Amino acid sequence: MAFNKRVKIKALLAQSPIGETATLMGWVRTKRGNKNVSFIALNDGSTITNYQIVADPNLIPDDILKKCTTGSCIKVTGKVVESQGSGQSSELNAEKIEVLGEADPEKYPLQPKKHSLEFLREIAHLRMRTNTFSAVFRVRHALAFAVNKYFNDKGFFYIHTPIITASDAEGAGETFKVTTLDLQNPPKNEDGSINFNEDFFEREANLTVSGQLEGELAAMALSEIYTFGPTFRAENSNTTRHLAEFWMIEPEMAFYDAEDNADLAEDFLKYLIRYVLEHCQDDLAFLENRLLEEEKVKPADQRSEMALLEKLRFVAENEFVRITYTESIEILRNSKPNKKKKFQFLIDEWGADLQSEHERYLVEKHFNKPVILTDYPKEIKSFYMRQNEDGRTVAAMDILFPGIGEIVGGSQREERLDVLTARMDEMNIPKEEMWWFLDTRRFGSTPHAGFGLGFERMVQFVTGMGNIRDVIAFPRTPGNAEF
């Protein structure tokens, strides 16, 4: 029988065609039994649920059954019958088993026992075979699909912005350089600096930190666009919230102001959560139970107030709180943690850059709801954000989520050429290199806005995983580019 005649376990569970012959292929999770019968739990990745294979030693040769060890890959043909046990409505009585790939039980690292997430990161090439990671990556897929569906249904156009760029959109300088020069003997200018004229692009280039600037160019022609691609930050942050390579969703919209921008971002986040609640029920139920087990060993004050599904419904069903940066500073300055010096970074005066501890206090303690913070001091925000009439704040917004802190950052963009160029001069951003960006303000400029959603942080929030390295297949972090 051809490989493409196989039935996926998810489909078989949905249909349970009793009495029919079916062929399954997948990886053995466990095998148990006695000399009269063997029970094989098979999983092909289509669902969290294993499918039970009943193998009679009178039908299946002993040498084949001995090779059906945990981790091995097998092809099974047999009759679908009503299940004798609880948990699923049907099982497969094996008539033929073919071992497609053996797994030496002495060497296979994923034996049926509890493994730490740290250990599984070391074998990231195999960890998707575990229940936890197969669930995470099915949810990640659903979220990615929902992103594209949401914007497509709203009439946005998907733009692929460059991964190699000569600009640093955030102005932070934490970029990965891209070069074909001989690093042992690079060409030099007379002053000893590297001569990039001899490089592939004949200038300095780096991996992108954001698709936003190019996205703005597209929005100035197509009105509403979004990018969804990898971005890179050479930031030496070994934390549970940072990656060197991560995915960003960045819509840019002509004819939007700051309020329109916040409305879209809130609607978008709620849509993504509703989508996975509807389409990933089994995986989310598993991840919720996993989280409950994990939290049993934590001190009571460190446990989540809501279970995973309750938290997701709460965010999807409640309006986000909207406050200004100025209002948030007053709340934080007068808060107990600040007065008792419990914050690592104390809030003394207006102008402070909020840290994740402050963001989480606002969301988890003060409001107990997601928060949209607006109108930040211009000194702590990027050059392209529209300056407000007060002369000291910009039309920026951050959306803060429980357990995560900032999940979305965005702003109305500065469409006034004179204000934008003056701000670039203040921040020492070379206008000559950004001529193409400034052209959109010279020719047919219009109010426009956009935001960025860190995709991994969204996956982290939805799955309840505590470390961002566990929601991307092969994490890139300082000192780690394995796999």
C-alpha positions in Angstrom: 0.0 0.0 0.0 1.3 3.4 -1.0 2.4 5.8 1.8 -0.2 8.4 0.7 -3.0 5.9 1.6 -2.3 6.3 5.3 -5.0 7.7 7.6 -4.0 10.4 10.1 -4.8 9.5 13.7 -6.7 12.8 14.1 -9.0 11.8 11.2 -9.4 8.3 12.5 -10.4 9.5 16.0 -13.0 11.9 14.4 -14.5 9.2 12.2 -13.9 5.9 14.0 -14.9 3.8 10.9 -15.7 0.5 12.8 -15.1 -2.6 10.8 -13.0 -0.9 8.1 -9.3 -1.6 7.3 -6.9 1.4 7.9 -3.2 2.0 7.6 -1.5 4.2 10.3 2.0 5.4 10.4 3.7 7.1 13.3 6.1 6.8 16.2 5.8 4.4 19.1 5.3 6.3 22.4 4.9 3.2 24.6 4.5 -0.6 24.3 3.1 -2.8 27.0 1.5 -6.2 27.3 2.3 -9.9 27.8 2.9 -13.0 25.7 -0.8 -13.1 24.6 -1.1 -9.5 23.4 0.8 -6.2 23.0 -0.6 -2.7 23.2 1.2 -0.1 21.3 0.5 3.7 21.8 1.1 5.3 18.4 1.4 9.0 17.6 1.8 10.7 14.2 1.9 14.3 15.4 -1.6 15.2 14.0 -3.1 15.3 17.5 -2.1 15.1 21.2 -3.9 11.8 21.5 -2.1 8.5 21.0 -3.9 5.7 19.1 -4.0 2.2 20.6 -2.7 -0.6 18.4 -3.6 -4.1 19.6 -1.0 -6.7 18.3 -1.6 -10.4 18.5 1.7 -12.4 18.6 0.0 -15.1 16.6 -0.4 -12.6 13.7 2.6 -10.3 14.2 6.1 -12.0 14.2 8.0 -11.7 17.5 11.1 -10.2 15.8 8.8 -7.3 14.5 7.2 -6.7 17.9 10.6 -6.6 19.6 11.6 -3.7 17.3 8.4 -1.7 18.2 10.2 0.1 21.0 9.7 3.7 22.2 10.8 6.1 19.5 10.7 3.6 16.6 8.6 4.5 13.5 6.1 1.9 12.3 3.5 1.3 9.6 0.4 -0.6 10.8 -2.5 -2.0 8.8 -5.4 -3.5 10.5 -9.1 -3.4 11.3 -10.7 -0.6 13.3 -12.7 -2.0 16.2 -14.5 -0.6 19.1 -12.2 0.1 22.0 -12.3 -2.2 25.0 -10.7 0.4 27.2 -11.6 4.0 28.2 -10.3 7.1 26.6 -11.1 6.6 22.9 -13.9 5.0 21.0 -11.9 2.8 18.7 -8.6 1.0 18.3 -6.7 -0.9 15.6 -6.3 -4.7 15.6 -3.0 -5.0 13.8 -2.9 -7.4 10.8 0.5 -6.3 9.6 3.3 -4.2 11.1 6.3 -2.9 9.2 9.1 -1.2 11.1 10.1 1.9 9.1 12.8 3.1 11.5 14.2 1.4 14.6 15.2 3.3 17.8 17.7 1.6 20.0 16.1 1.7 23.5 19.5 1.9 25.1 20.3 5.1 23.3 17.0 6.8 22.5 16.9 9.8 25.0 13.1 10.2 25.1 12.1 7.2 27.2 8.5 7.3 28.7 9.3 9.3 31.8 9.2 13.0 32.8 12.0 15.1 31.3 12.9 18.6 32.3 12.4 21.4 29.8 16.2 22.2 30.2 17.1 18.7 29.1 14.7 18.9 26.2 16.3 22.1 25.0 19.5 20.2 24.7 17.8 17.7 22.3 15.6 20.2 20.5 15.9 18.0 17.4 13.7 15.4 19.2 11.6 17.4 21.6 8.7 17.8 19.2 8.0 14.1 19.8 6.9 14.9 23.4 3.3 15.7 24.2 4.3 19.2 25.5 6.2 20.3 22.5 3.9 18.8 19.9 1.1 20.7 21.6 3.0 23.9 21.6 3.9 23.7 17.9 0.4 22.8 16.8 -0.8 25.9 18.7 2.0 27.9 17.2 0.8 26.8 13.7 -2.8 27.7 14.5 -1.8 31.2 15.7 0.3 31.7 12.5 -2.6 30.7 10.3 -5.0 32.9 12.3 -2.6 35.9 11.8 -2.8 35.6 8.0 -6.5 34.8 8.1 -7.3 37.9 10.2 -5.5 40.3 8.0 -6.6 38.7 4.8 -10.2 38.9 5.9 -9.7 42.6 6.6 -8.3 43.3 3.2 -4.7 43.8 4.3 -1.9 42.8 1.9 1.0 40.6 3.1 4.4 42.2 2.2 7.7 40.4 2.5 10.1 43.0 3.7 13.9 42.4 3.4 15.8 40.3 5.9 19.1 41.9 4.8 19.0 45.7 5.2 21.2 48.7 5.6 19.0 50.4 8.2 18.6 49.9 11.9 15.0 50.7 12.4 15.2 51.0 16.2 18.4 52.9 16.2 19.7 50.6 19.0 22.8 49.4 17.1 22.3 45.8 18.3 22.5 44.3 14.8 24.0 41.2 13.3 26.4 42.2 10.5 26.2 40.6 7.1 29.4 40.5 5.1 31.3 38.4 2.5 34.6 40.1 3.4 37.6 38.0 4.6 37.4 38.5 8.4 41.0 37.5 8.7 42.2 40.2 6.3 39.4 42.7 5.5 40.2 45.5 3.1 41.0 48.8 4.9 40.6 52.5 4.1 43.6 54.9 4.6 42.4 55.7 8.1 42.4 52.0 9.1 38.6 51.5 9.0 37.1 48.6 7.0 36.4 49.4 3.4 32.9 48.2 2.8 32.9 49.4 -0.8 34.6 46.0 -1.5 31.8 44.1 0.3 29.0 42.3 -1.5 26.5 45.1 -1.1 29.3 47.8 -1.4 28.2 49.2 2.0 27.5 48.0 5.6 24.6 45.6 5.9 22.9 43.8 8.7 20.0 41.4 9.5 16.8 43.3 10.0 15.6 44.3 13.4 12.1 45.2 12.1 10.2 45.2 8.8 8.4 48.4 9.9 10.2 51.1 7.8 9.8 49.1 4.5 6.2 48.3 5.7 5.5 52.0 5.9 6.6 52.4 2.3 4.1 49.8 1.2 1.3 51.3 3.3 1.8 54.6 1.4 0.6 52.8 -1.7 -1.6 49.9 -0.7 -3.2 51.5 2.4 -3.2 48.5 4.7 -0.4 46.0 4.8 1.3 43.6 7.2 4.6 41.8 7.5 5.2 38.5 9.3 8.8 37.4 9.3 12.0 36.8 11.2 13.8 39.6 12.9 17.2 39.7 14.7 18.6 41.4 17.7 22.2 41.0 18.8 21.3 41.8 22.3 23.2 39.8 25.0 20.1 39.0 27.0 20.0 35.6 28.6 16.5 35.8 29.9 13.2 33.8 29.6 11.8 36.6 27.5 14.5 37.3 24.8 15.7 35.6 21.7 18.3 36.7 19.1 16.1 35.4 16.3 12.3 35.8 16.6 9.2 36.4 14.4 7.4 39.7 14.3 3.9 40.7 12.9 3.9 44.3 11.9 0.8 45.9 10.3 1.1 49.4 8.9 -2.0 51.4 8.0 -2.4 54.6 6.0 -5.3 56.9 7.3 -5.1 55.5 10.9 -4.4 57.6 14.0 -3.2 56.4 17.4 -6.7 55.4 18.5 -7.5 53.5 15.3 -4.1 51.7 15.9 -5.0 50.7 19.5 -8.5 49.5 18.4 -7.0 47.3 15.7 -4.3 45.8 18.0 -6.9 44.9 20.7 -9.2 43.4 18.1 -6.4 41.4 16.6 -5.1 40.0 19.9 -8.6 38.9 20.9 -9.2 37.3 17.5 -6.0 35.2 17.8 -7.0 34.0 21.3 -10.6 33.2 20.2 -9.2 31.3 17.2 -7.0 28.9 19.3 -9.7 28.5 21.9 -11.9 27.2 19.1 -9.4 25.1 17.1 -6.9 23.9 19.7 -9.1 22.6 22.5 -7.2 19.3 23.1 -3.8 20.8 23.0 -4.8 23.7 25.3 -6.5 21.3 27.8 -3.2 19.3 27.9 -1.1 22.5 28.4 -3.5 23.7 31.1 -3.1 20.4 33.0 0.7 20.6 32.5 0.7 24.1 34.0 -1.4 23.1 37.0 1.0 20.2 37.8 4.0 22.6 37.4 2.5 25.1 39.7 1.7 22.7 42.5 5.4 22.8 43.6 5.5 26.7 43.6 4.9 28.8 46.7 1.2 29.9 46.8 2.1 33.6 46.1 3.8 32.6 42.8 0.9 30.6 41.4 -1.3 32.0 38.7 -4.6 33.3 39.8 -6.3 31.8 36.8 -5.9 28.5 35.0 -4.7 28.8 31.4 -8.1 28.5 29.6 -9.8 30.9 32.1 -7.0 33.4 31.5 -7.4 33.2 27.7 -11.2 33.6 27.9 -10.7 36.5 30.3 -8.5 38.4 27.9 -10.7 37.6 24.9 -13.9 38.7 26.6 -12.8 41.9 28.5 -12.0 45.4 27.2 -8.4 46.4 27.7 -7.7 49.3 30.1 -6.3 52.4 28.4 -4.2 54.8 30.3 -1.5 57.3 29.6 2.2 56.9 30.5 1.7 59.9 32.9 -1.2 58.2 34.7 0.9 55.0 35.0 3.8 56.8 36.6 1.5 58.2 39.3 0.1 54.7 40.0 3.5 53.1 40.1 5.1 55.9 42.2 2.3 55.5 44.8 2.3 51.7 44.7 3.3 49.5 47.7 6.2 47.8 45.9 7.6 51.2 45.1 7.1 52.8 48.5 8.6 49.7 50.2 11.4 49.6 47.7 10.4 46.1 46.5 10.9 47.1 42.8 14.3 46.5 41.4 14.0 49.8 39.5 12.3 52.4 41.7 10.0 54.9 40.1 10.9 58.4 41.2 10.0 60.8 38.5 8.3 61.2 35.1 10.5 60.1 32.2 11.5 56.7 33.6 11.6 53.9 31.1 9.2 51.2 32.4 10.7 47.8 33.2 8.8 44.5 32.9 8.3 44.5 36.7 6.4 47.8 36.4 4.4 46.6 33.4 3.4 43.4 35.2 2.4 45.3 38.3 0.0 47.4 36.3 -1.6 44.4 34.6 -1.5 41.7 37.3 -2.0 43.7 40.5 -3.5 47.1 39.9 -5.9 46.6 37.0 -6.1 42.8 36.7 -6.7 43.3 32.9 -4.5 43.8 29.8 -3.4 47.4 29.6 -2.8 49.7 26.7 -0.3 52.4 27.7 -0.2 55.5 25.6 1.7 58.8 25.2 5.2 58.0 26.3 8.0 60.6 26.7 9.6 61.2 23.3 13.1 60.7 24.8 12.5 57.0 25.4 10.9 56.2 22.1 12.0 56.0 18.5 12.5 58.8 16.0 9.6 57.9 13.7 6.8 58.2 16.4 4.5 61.2 16.0 5.1 64.0 18.4 2.1 65.1 20.4 1.1 68.8 20.8 2.5 69.0 24.3 6.0 68.8 22.8 7.3 66.2 25.2 5.3 63.0 24.5 4.7 60.9 21.4 1.6 59.0 20.1 3.0 55.6 21.1 1.3 52.7 22.7 2.4 49.5 24.4 0.0 46.6 25.2 0.8 44.8 28.4 -0.3 41.2 29.1 -0.3 39.2 32.4 2.8 37.1 32.8 4.5 38.6 29.8 4.6 42.4 30.1 4.9 44.2 26.8 3.4 42.1 24.0 2.7 44.8 21.4 4.5 48.1 20.7 3.3 50.6 18.2 2.6 54.3 17.4 1.1 56.7 15.0 4.0 57.5 12.7 5.3 61.1 12.2 4.0 62.1 8.8 5.2 65.8 9.0 8.5 66.1 7.1 9.9 69.1 9.0 9.1 67.5 12.5 10.5 64.2 11.4 13.8 65.6 10.1 14.3 67.8 13.1 13.8 64.7 15.3 16.3 62.8 13.3 18.8 65.6 13.7 18.3 65.5 17.5 19.0 61.7 17.5 21.9 61.9 15.1 20.2 59.7 12.5 21.7 60.3 9.1 19.0 61.7 6.8 21.1 61.0 3.6 20.8 57.2 4.3 17.1 57.5 4.9 16.3 59.5 1.8 13.8 56.8 0.6 11.9 56.9 3.9 11.7 60.7 3.9 10.4 60.6 0.3 7.1 59.2 1.6 6.7 62.4 3.6 7.7 64.5 0.6 5.2 63.0 -1.8 1.6 62.5 -0.7 2.2 62.1 3.0 -0.7 61.2 5.2 -1.4 60.2 8.8 -0.6 56.6 9.3 0.1 54.1 12.2 1.3 50.6 12.9 2.4 48.2 15.6 4.6 45.1 16.1 3.6 41.9 17.9 6.3 39.6 19.0 5.0 36.3 17.8 6.9 34.1 20.3 5.6 36.2 23.2 2.1 35.6 21.9 2.7 31.9 21.6 4.2 31.9 25.2 1.1 33.6 26.5 -1.4 31.3 24.8 0.5 28.1 25.7 1.4 29.1 29.3 5.1 28.2 28.7 7.4 30.0 31.1 10.4 30.3 28.8 10.4 31.9 25.3 13.0 29.3 24.2 10.2 26.6 24.5 7.9 28.2 21.9 10.3 28.3 18.9 11.6 25.1 17.4 15.3 25.9 17.5 16.0 28.9 19.7 18.9 31.3 18.9 20.3 32.8 22.1 23.7 34.1 23.3 26.2 31.2 22.9 23.6 28.9 21.3 23.1 28.3 17.5 22.8 24.5 17.7 20.6 22.6 15.3 
